[in-house]
Each structure stands twice: as C-alpha cells, then as structure tokens.
Amino acid sequence: MDKSLQQVTFGGTSLTGVRAENQDAFIVKHPQRQDELTFKGTVVCIADGVSCSDQGQQASHTVTTQFVQDYYATPHSWSVSHSVTSLLSQLNQWLYTQGQDALRHNGMVTTFSSIILKSNTAHLIHIGDSRIYRYRRHKLTQLTRDHQRTTAKGTGHLTRALGMDENADVDYQTLEVNRHDRFLLTTDGVHQTLSPEQISAVLAQQDSAEALSAKLCQLAIDNGSQDNCTCVIFDIMALPEKSLPELEQQLISRRIPPVLKAGMSLDHFKVLRTLHDGSRSHVYLVEDTYIREQRVLKAPSVNASDDLPTLRRFANEYWIASQLNNPRIMKMYAPPAETPFLYQISEWIPGATLRQWMFDHPNPSLNEVRTLLTELVRAVRVLQRADMVHCDLKPENIMITPEGTVKLIDFGTVDVLGLKEAQTHQDDPFPLGTVNYIAPEYINTGRATTLSDLFSIAVIGYEMLSGSLPFKENTSQAIQSARHTKWHYQSLQTYRADIPLWVDLAFRKATEESPQQRYQALGDFVTDLSTPNTALINSPSNRPLMTRNPVLFWKMISLAALFVAIVEALLLLNH
C-alpha cells in the first residue's frame, strides 16, 4: 500500500516472519473531506497483539480498526485528548472483559501506538512496547517510552497494554511538526532486532514510504527477528497555513452591513424593529420573507471592521451553535451562501432575559431560584458534553421563555477545545467576559473549564436571591483591575435571613476562588441546593468556633470579659 496525498505520504508493511500467525496490525486514514481533515486530522495506528495468547490477532485488529472508525464519529467540537481518552477507555474495558471470559493466559491484550496529525500538531498516543520515532534532518529520535520490564534473564515483559488491566494508563503528548518530518511506527519485531543506526540508514534513502517500510521489515527478518515485523512510515509533505478554518475565512471576508432601520431589508430579511444597538453589534427582529417567520439578525458594528479577533469570534458563533442541536441552546441558521454581508441569523425566542426577570422578581423565593438554576445547569451540561465552556455566563446571556425554560444565547466567548486545536493563532491575550461573573482562574490565566461556568452559575443564583454579588463588586471592567480582586465571600444570610445556612454554604463552595475547592460536578451543586449536605455543614471550616476549637473560644471569651472589666474599672476611677 502506498498513497500520496496533498499533505502526507505514507506506506506500511507487515510480515509474519517465523511465526505461524501475524498478530500485528496497522491502519492509516487521511480523510478527503475538509471538515474531517480540519477538525479530526490524519490518523496512523499500529498495534501488536501479545504472542502468548491466540486472541492477539483479534485484539490488535479490533483496536486499530475500531479506534479509527469511532474517532471520526466523535463530535467535531471534542478535543483530540477528550476523544482519545474516551475511546481507549471503552476499548480497553471491552478487551479486558473479553479476556476475563477466557483463560487468564489467553486474554485479549495488545500494544497500541498512534499519531494524530491535526493542523500543525502531532498528538502521540502510546501504551505498550510498540514505538513511534521521528526522523528529522538525518536524526532519529524515539518519541515513546517502552512499557516493559526486563528480567534477569534478559527477557522483556509488558507492564502496560490495552486489555491487561481494568483501567488503561495511556501516554499522551503533543509536539509541533515541520514540513519534511518523517515519522516511523514499529512493532518490537523490528526495533528490537535493528539498531537505531540501521533504521536511520534505511530512512535516509530516497525511496517511497512503502518501499522503505518493506526494506525495514525484511532487514529485521534477515537479522533474525523471531516476531512479526510491522512498520509504518508517515511523511509530512505540506502543512496547512496557520489560519482559521475555511468557513471562518469565508465569513470574515464579507462586508459589515450598514446600520438598519425598521422597514429596511438585508437580503430576504425585513427589519421589524431594533432590539439592541451597541458599540460592538446591532441586533434586529426581522421577518424571513421566504418562509414568513420571525428571526433575529445580528451584525457586527462598523467599529469592528479592523478588529480581526472580534470578527473571528463572530464568524465562529454559527459553527458553535450548529454543533449544539438542543432546545436549551439558541438555534442559529446559515445566512444565504451568496450574501456579500457578514451577519448571523438565529431563532426568535419569546420571553425575557434573566436580567429582566430579576428586575421583575426583586425578592424571589428560594424554590423559584432553585428551579431556574437547575434549568441553567442543564443548559451548561449541553456545552460540557461538547467539550465547550461558555466563559461569559451572565443574566444578559440567558433567556427565560414564557414556559419558564432556560436558553443560552451569545456564543462569542465560547471556548471550544476542538476548534482551538484546529487553529494556530492566538487571538485573545486576555480573557473575555464580564468580570463580576467570570471565575478567578479565567481572569488570571485566560483558561476556563466547566468549573469556571459553575462559578458563574453560582454568582448568578446568589444575585437572584440577594440583589448583590457574593464578592465586592468590580466597578471597572478591566481585566487587569479584576486580577487584584480579594475573593472574600459575603454570607447570603447578610441579605436574606430566611435563607438556610446549608444553602448559603452551597453557594460558598460553588464560588470558591480555587476550582479544586469547588464542586467537581454541576449536579452536586444542584443537589446541595435542595438537600442539606451534612458533610459540608459539619466541615471544620464551617462549624462554630466553640466546637471547632473550644480552648481558643474560651480564651477569647475570657479576653473579652477582661477587656470589659478593665473598661468598667477605668470608668469608675474617672468618677
């Protein structure tokens, strides 16, 4: 097999050698579809089923084929790390379970090594004693570490492999690739027989990847290899430009439309009224004259015409929404393909923003707030499942429908791990979002997780109940100023004496400055808002001082009494 494509050339060979059966396997997929190439990349896999089992061949072949098939079926928004971790965990569990049904020495166990080339980055996945090498400028570098222990007799035993244990400990690393890099994947039948110098000598030859892989395998057999011999050579011929995906480039090349008024039309959208006029965008309620339905049209302000990061975020919003087909997420529609203008079209959501709801309900019941927070958590879980973080949850970005359901809107700040991997630029040196709602770690580092969205949810819930924020309000929206915030939680009972202590403690935990100290799952926060968490209530930091440290408590009481006595004595002397 030898296949030359626009970006890569690859070839592989697998020889049975002296063994009765070939238990090695390899597979390469370089997708032809642009979306798969952009968001998933090219995948190369090699595997070696353990020779002590007659199920080794099935194990290696199943893992390589199933991994590639399932990897391209994962959502485009998932990062490589997320996809790989999820898939290999499932495959390992399946192999391990199958092995438990067989004799212990006849389990389904295999090594596995893979390169996923996505944009200008190589993602290396490895477990076992197969290897990945890089050959660059006539220098051979082993990129993986063998998971093998050598006995006193000089024989090797695998310490890690898929199917060996219930949980697989897989190595994962990334590295930047260069044009003309050559990668080599081998099973131990090759690299345990050939020296690095012998391998380098073959890789230096000017021949096809297929021919070179065949030479390496045959050379290993000629040198006395006692195992199957398999290797894959993968050459980087060209890399994509360091730019945004094609869709984004197409959109940002369009013109920003002028400010519109009621009665005016843009393409086949007639403006009914203006919903918002701001320095960054203009939002209109429009009628789609083709289908006679109301929509919302959003266009960037002309002030953003030279602000490329803002235009990129604007262009990405449609792609993000298209990955989240869920009633809790605002639906967006593709604008006409032939339009020369840059704008977004989304569904018209009857109802009000959460900010308006808060104005209309200045003293809501705990149950009302609890219900809305539960709905909000369910909406954020949609993002979480897609490997996304909203990063700017605030009352203005949350819609409450007449039925009381929650819809998230405005995806300009959403952090998509899979999309970030497909891009090589870094637009925003500072985090985006409203400083009074975004989490401390996002303010300080620009990196956010679902726990950062949890922080925002808790701040919003606190404000719904109290009309205030749990921390001193930042009057400046500057990120640099927010980095000096002292995150001292103000008890919710300060504003609402009717709020139980256990509810106050739940809000406190969800808004901890350190994400490690917060709830580690969104559902745990919701649960603790409905049912008292005795472990949280009885935590040493939450117990009264008298029970926490009785000696210190009575010392303080004694000091206070002594102070009162001295004051009284001084007053008597003055009389």
C-alpha positions in Angstrom: 0.0 0.0 0.0 1.4 3.4 -0.9 -0.7 6.5 -1.2 0.4 10.0 -1.9 -1.9 12.9 -0.9 -1.7 16.6 -0.8 -0.3 16.8 2.7 1.2 13.5 3.6 2.7 10.4 2.1 2.6 7.1 3.9 3.3 3.4 3.4 3.3 0.4 5.6 4.4 -3.2 5.7 3.6 -6.2 8.0 5.4 -9.5 7.6 4.5 -12.7 9.5 8.2 -13.8 9.7 9.0 -17.0 11.5 5.7 -17.1 13.5 2.7 -19.1 12.4 0.3 -16.1 12.6 0.6 -12.4 12.2 -0.7 -10.7 15.3 0.4 -7.2 14.3 -2.0 -4.6 12.7 -1.7 -1.1 11.3 -4.1 1.4 9.7 -3.8 4.9 8.2 -6.6 7.3 7.4 -6.1 10.6 5.7 -9.6 12.0 5.2 -10.7 13.6 1.9 -13.5 15.6 3.5 -12.2 19.1 4.5 -14.2 19.2 7.8 -12.8 15.9 8.9 -9.2 16.9 7.9 -9.6 20.3 9.8 -11.3 19.1 13.0 -10.1 15.5 13.2 -6.9 15.3 11.2 -5.0 12.3 9.9 -4.7 9.1 12.0 -1.9 6.5 11.9 -2.2 3.4 14.2 -0.1 0.4 14.9 -0.7 -2.5 17.4 0.9 -5.8 18.4 -1.2 -8.5 20.0 0.6 -10.4 22.8 2.1 -13.5 21.4 1.2 -15.7 24.4 -2.5 -15.5 23.5 -4.2 -17.0 20.5 -6.5 -13.9 20.6 -3.7 -11.5 20.0 -4.6 -11.0 16.3 -8.2 -10.3 17.1 -7.2 -7.8 19.8 -4.8 -5.8 17.6 -7.1 -5.8 14.5 -10.1 -4.8 16.6 -8.4 -2.0 18.4 -6.9 -0.3 15.3 -10.0 -0.5 13.1 -12.5 0.4 15.9 -10.3 3.3 17.1 -10.1 4.9 13.7 -13.8 4.3 12.9 -15.0 5.7 16.3 -12.6 8.6 16.4 -14.0 10.1 13.2 -17.5 9.7 14.7 -16.8 11.8 17.7 -18.2 15.4 17.7 -16.0 17.9 15.8 -16.1 20.1 19.0 -14.2 17.4 21.0 -10.5 17.8 21.5 -8.1 15.0 20.5 -7.4 14.4 24.1 -11.1 14.0 25.0 -11.8 11.8 22.0 -8.8 9.5 22.6 -9.4 9.2 26.4 -13.0 8.3 25.9 -12.4 5.8 23.0 -9.4 4.0 24.5 -11.2 3.6 27.9 -14.1 1.9 26.1 -11.9 -0.3 24.0 -9.7 -1.3 27.0 -12.8 -2.2 29.0 -14.1 -4.3 26.2 -10.8 -6.2 25.7 -10.4 -6.7 29.5 -14.0 -8.0 29.8 -13.4 -10.4 26.9 -10.2 -11.6 28.5 -11.9 -12.3 31.8 -14.2 -14.7 29.9 -11.2 -16.6 28.6 -8.3 -18.3 30.4 -6.0 -15.9 32.2 -3.1 -16.6 29.9 -5.4 -16.3 26.8 -6.7 -12.8 27.2 -7.2 -10.1 24.6 -4.2 -7.9 25.1 -2.4 -5.6 22.6 0.0 -2.7 22.4 -1.2 0.4 20.7 0.6 3.5 19.3 -0.9 6.2 17.2 -0.1 9.6 15.7 -3.0 12.0 15.0 -1.8 14.9 12.8 -4.2 17.9 13.3 -3.3 21.2 11.8 0.4 21.7 12.7 0.4 19.5 15.8 1.1 15.8 16.2 -0.8 14.1 19.0 1.0 10.9 20.2 -0.9 8.1 22.0 1.0 5.2 23.3 0.7 2.1 25.5 2.9 -1.0 25.4 6.2 -1.6 23.6 5.4 -0.6 20.0 7.3 2.6 19.2 7.0 6.0 17.5 10.1 7.6 16.1 10.7 11.0 14.4 13.4 11.3 11.7 14.3 14.9 11.2 17.4 16.3 9.5 19.0 12.9 9.4 18.5 12.4 13.2 16.4 9.6 14.6 14.5 10.3 17.9 12.5 7.8 19.8 9.3 9.7 21.0 7.7 7.0 23.1 8.8 5.0 26.1 8.5 1.2 26.2 6.2 0.0 28.9 8.3 -3.1 29.6 10.3 -4.6 32.4 13.4 -6.7 31.6 14.1 -9.8 33.8 17.4 -11.0 35.0 17.4 -13.5 32.0 17.1 -10.6 29.6 13.6 -11.3 28.5 11.0 -8.5 28.5 7.6 -8.4 30.0 4.9 -5.8 29.2 3.9 -3.7 32.2 1.2 -1.8 30.3 -1.1 -2.7 27.4 -4.7 -2.4 26.3 -6.8 -5.2 27.9 -4.2 -6.0 30.5 -5.9 -4.2 33.4 -9.4 -2.8 34.1 -8.0 0.7 33.6 -5.5 1.6 30.9 -2.8 4.1 31.7 -2.1 5.6 28.2 0.7 8.1 27.5 -0.4 11.2 25.6 1.8 14.1 24.3 1.8 16.7 21.6 4.5 18.2 19.6 4.7 20.7 16.7 5.6 19.2 13.4 7.7 20.6 10.5 7.4 20.1 6.8 9.5 17.1 5.7 9.3 15.5 9.1 9.3 11.7 8.8 7.6 9.5 11.4 8.1 5.8 11.9 5.9 3.5 13.9 7.3 0.0 14.6 6.4 -3.2 16.5 9.1 -4.8 18.6 9.9 -7.4 15.9 11.6 -4.5 14.1 13.1 -2.3 16.7 14.4 -5.0 19.0 16.3 -6.5 16.0 17.6 -3.4 14.3 19.8 -0.8 15.8 19.0 2.9 15.6 21.9 3.3 13.1 20.4 0.6 10.8 17.0 2.2 10.9 18.4 5.6 10.2 20.4 4.2 7.2 17.2 2.9 5.6 15.2 6.1 6.4 17.9 8.2 4.7 17.3 6.5 1.4 15.4 8.3 -1.4 12.6 5.9 -1.9 8.8 5.6 -1.4 7.4 5.1 2.1 6.0 1.8 1.0 9.4 0.6 -0.3 11.3 1.8 2.8 8.9 0.1 5.2 9.3 -3.2 3.3 13.1 -2.8 3.5 13.0 -2.3 7.2 10.7 -5.3 7.9 12.7 -7.6 5.6 16.0 -6.4 7.1 14.7 -7.3 10.6 13.7 -10.8 9.4 17.1 -11.2 7.7 18.8 -10.2 11.0 17.0 -13.0 12.9 13.8 -11.4 14.2 11.7 -14.0 16.0 8.5 -12.0 15.9 6.1 -10.4 13.4 7.6 -7.4 11.7 5.5 -4.3 11.1 6.3 -0.7 10.4 4.6 2.4 9.0 6.3 5.4 7.6 4.5 8.7 7.6 6.0 11.7 5.8 4.8 15.3 6.2 4.9 16.8 2.7 2.9 20.0 3.4 1.2 21.7 6.3 -1.9 23.9 6.3 -1.4 27.7 6.5 -1.6 29.0 10.1 -5.1 30.3 9.6 -8.7 29.8 10.6 -10.9 27.0 9.1 -12.3 27.6 5.7 -15.8 28.6 7.0 -14.3 31.3 9.2 -12.2 32.7 6.4 -15.2 32.8 4.1 -17.3 34.7 6.6 -14.8 37.3 7.7 -14.1 38.3 4.1 -17.6 39.6 3.9 -18.6 43.2 4.4 -20.2 44.5 7.6 -23.7 45.8 6.7 -24.7 49.4 7.5 -27.0 50.2 10.5 -30.5 49.2 9.6 -33.9 50.7 10.5 -37.4 49.3 10.7 -38.8 48.7 7.1 -35.3 48.2 5.6 -34.2 44.8 4.2 -31.0 42.9 4.1 -31.1 40.1 1.5 -34.5 38.5 2.2 -34.8 39.6 5.8 -37.0 42.6 6.5 -36.3 44.6 9.7 -39.4 44.8 12.0 -37.6 46.6 14.9 -34.3 47.2 16.5 -33.6 45.0 19.6 -30.2 46.3 20.5 -27.8 49.0 19.4 -24.3 48.7 20.9 -20.7 49.6 20.2 -19.9 46.0 19.3 -23.1 44.8 17.5 -26.6 45.6 16.2 -29.5 43.2 16.8 -32.8 43.3 14.9 -36.1 41.4 14.9 -36.6 40.5 11.3 -39.0 38.6 9.1 -37.7 36.0 6.8 -39.8 36.9 3.7 -39.2 33.4 2.1 -40.8 31.4 4.9 -42.8 34.2 6.7 -41.2 33.5 10.1 -39.6 35.9 12.6 -35.9 35.6 13.1 -33.2 37.6 14.9 -30.4 39.2 12.8 -27.2 40.2 14.4 -24.5 42.2 12.7 -21.1 43.5 14.0 -20.7 47.2 14.4 -18.6 49.0 11.8 -16.3 49.8 14.7 -15.1 46.2 14.5 -14.2 46.3 10.8 -10.5 46.3 11.6 -10.8 44.1 14.7 -9.9 40.7 13.3 -10.2 38.8 16.7 -13.7 40.1 17.1 -14.7 39.2 13.6 -13.3 35.7 14.0 -15.3 35.2 17.2 -18.4 36.5 15.4 -17.8 34.1 12.5 -17.3 31.2 14.8 -20.7 31.6 16.6 -22.7 29.9 13.9 -20.3 26.9 13.8 -20.5 26.6 17.6 -24.3 26.7 17.6 -24.5 24.2 14.8 -22.7 21.7 17.0 -25.3 22.1 19.8 -28.6 21.0 18.4 -30.5 21.2 21.7 -33.7 23.1 22.8 -31.7 24.7 25.7 -29.4 26.4 23.2 -30.4 29.2 20.9 -30.7 27.8 17.3 -28.7 29.6 14.6 -29.2 29.4 10.8 -26.7 29.7 8.0 -27.1 33.1 6.1 -27.5 32.9 2.4 -24.4 31.5 0.8 -24.3 34.2 -1.9 -24.6 37.2 0.5 -21.7 39.7 0.5 -22.6 40.7 4.1 -21.4 39.4 7.5 -24.3 38.7 9.8 -25.9 36.0 11.9 -29.5 34.6 11.8 -30.9 33.0 14.9 -34.3 31.9 16.2 -36.6 34.5 17.8 -37.0 33.5 21.5 -40.2 34.9 23.1 -39.7 35.8 26.8 -37.1 37.9 28.6 -33.5 37.9 29.6 -32.7 36.7 33.1 -31.7 40.3 33.9 -35.2 41.4 33.1 -36.6 38.5 35.2 -34.5 39.7 38.1 -35.9 43.2 37.7 -39.5 41.8 37.7 -38.8 39.5 40.7 -36.7 41.5 43.2 -37.4 39.1 46.1 -37.9 35.6 44.6 -38.5 32.5 46.6 -35.7 30.0 47.1 -37.7 27.5 45.1 -38.1 29.8 42.1 -34.3 30.4 42.0 -33.6 26.8 42.6 -35.8 25.8 39.6 -34.1 28.3 37.3 -30.6 27.3 38.4 -31.4 23.7 37.7 -32.5 24.6 34.2 -29.3 26.7 33.7 -27.2 23.8 34.8 -28.9 21.5 32.3 -28.1 24.0 29.5 -24.5 24.2 30.5 -24.3 20.4 30.5 -25.0 20.6 26.8 -21.9 22.6 26.4 -19.9 20.3 28.7 -20.8 17.3 26.6 -19.5 19.0 23.5 -16.2 19.9 25.2 -17.1 23.6 25.3 -17.0 26.3 28.0 -19.3 29.3 27.8 -16.9 31.7 29.6 -19.4 34.6 29.8 -22.5 33.3 31.7 -24.4 36.4 33.0 -28.1 37.4 33.3 -27.9 39.2 29.9 -26.9 36.0 28.1 -29.7 33.8 29.5 -33.2 33.8 28.1 -36.3 32.7 30.1 -39.1 31.6 27.9 -42.8 32.1 28.9 -42.8 28.4 29.9 -40.0 29.0 32.3 -37.3 27.2 30.5 -33.8 28.5 30.0 -32.0 29.1 26.7 -28.3 30.2 26.4 -27.6 32.9 23.8 -24.4 34.7 22.6 -21.6 32.3 21.8 -18.9 34.9 21.1 -16.8 33.8 24.1 -17.4 30.1 24.0 -14.1 28.1 24.3 -14.1 25.1 22.1 -11.1 22.8 22.6 -11.5 21.0 19.3 -11.7 24.3 17.5 -8.6 25.7 19.3 -6.6 22.7 18.2 -7.5 23.4 14.6 -6.3 27.0 14.9 -2.7 28.0 15.2 -3.3 31.7 16.0 -3.9 33.1 19.5 -6.4 36.0 19.2 -7.1 37.0 22.8 -4.2 37.5 25.2 -6.8 38.5 27.8 -10.0 36.6 28.8 -13.3 37.8 27.5 -16.5 38.1 29.6 -17.9 40.3 32.3 -15.5 40.4 35.2 -18.2 40.3 38.0 -19.4 36.9 36.8 -16.3 35.1 35.4 -14.2 32.8 37.5 -10.9 33.9 39.1 -8.8 31.3 37.2 -10.2 32.6 33.9 -9.4 36.2 34.9 -5.8 35.3 36.0 -4.8 32.8 33.3 -7.3 33.1 30.4 -8.0 29.3 30.8 -11.5 28.1 31.7 -13.2 24.8 32.4 -16.8 23.7 33.2 -15.9 24.5 36.8 -15.5 28.2 35.7 -19.0 28.1 34.3 -20.2 26.6 37.6 -18.7 29.6 39.4 -20.7 32.0 37.1 -23.9 30.0 37.7 -23.5 30.3 41.5 -22.8 34.0 41.3 -25.9 34.5 39.2 -28.0 32.5 41.6 -26.6 34.4 44.6 -27.6 37.7 42.8 -31.1 36.4 42.0 -31.7 35.8 45.8 -29.9 38.9 47.2 -29.7 41.5 44.5 -26.0 41.7 45.2 -22.8 39.8 44.3 -21.0 37.3 46.7 -17.8 39.3 46.4 -17.0 43.0 46.3 -18.3 44.4 43.0 -15.7 45.4 40.4 -16.8 48.8 39.1 -14.0 48.6 36.5 -14.5 46.1 33.7 -10.7 46.0 33.1 -9.2 42.5 33.5 -6.0 43.9 35.0 -8.0 45.5 37.8 -10.1 42.4 38.3 -6.9 40.4 38.9 -6.4 42.2 42.2 -9.8 41.2 43.5 -9.9 39.9 47.0 -12.3 36.9 46.8 -13.9 37.2 50.3 -17.3 35.6 50.2 -20.1 37.6 51.8 -22.7 35.4 53.5 -26.0 35.2 51.7 -27.7 35.5 55.1 -26.4 39.0 55.3 -29.1 40.0 52.7 -31.7 37.2 53.2 -32.1 36.0 56.8 -34.7 33.5 55.6 -32.1 31.6 53.5 -31.0 28.4 55.4 -27.3 28.1 56.3 -26.9 24.9 54.3 -28.0 26.8 51.1 -25.5 29.6 51.9 -22.7 27.0 52.3 -23.6 25.5 48.9 -23.2 28.9 47.2 -20.0 29.5 49.1 -18.5 26.2 48.0 -19.5 26.8 44.3 -17.8 30.2 44.3 -14.5 29.2 45.9 -11.6 31.0 44.4 -9.7 27.8 43.7 -11.6 25.5 41.3 -10.2 22.5 43.2 -12.2 23.6 46.2 -15.5 23.9 44.3 -17.9 21.2 43.5 -16.3 18.9 40.9 -19.7 18.2 39.2 -22.5 20.6 38.3 -25.1 18.1 39.6 -23.6 18.1 43.1 -24.3 21.9 43.4 -27.9 21.4 42.3 -28.3 18.6 44.8 -26.9 20.6 47.7 -29.3 23.4 46.9 -32.2 21.0 47.5 -30.9 18.8 50.3 -28.7 19.8 53.2 -25.2 18.3 52.8 -24.3 17.2 56.3 -20.6 16.7 55.3 -20.5 20.3 54.2 -22.3 21.6 57.3 -20.0 19.6 59.6 -16.8 20.6 57.8 -14.3 22.0 60.3 -14.2 25.3 58.4 -18.0 25.7 58.7 -18.5 24.7 62.3 -18.8 27.3 65.1 -15.6 28.3 66.7 -16.8 26.8 70.1 -17.0 23.3 68.5 -14.0 23.8 66.2 -11.6 25.0 68.8 -13.2 25.2 72.3 -9.9 26.2 74.0 -9.5 29.2 71.7 -13.2 30.0 72.0 -13.0 30.2 75.9 -9.7 32.2 75.7 -11.4 34.7 73.5 -14.4 34.9 75.9 -12.0 35.4 78.8 -10.1 38.1 77.0 -13.4 39.8 76.1 -14.6 39.7 79.7 -11.2 41.0 80.9 -11.4 43.9 78.5 -14.9 44.8 79.7 -13.8 44.6 83.3 -10.9 47.0 82.6 -13.1 49.4 80.8 -15.6 49.4 83.7 -12.8 49.9 86.2 -11.4 52.9 84.3 -14.9 54.4 84.2 -15.3 54.0 88.0 -11.9 55.6 88.6 -12.8 58.6 86.4 -15.9 59.1 88.6 
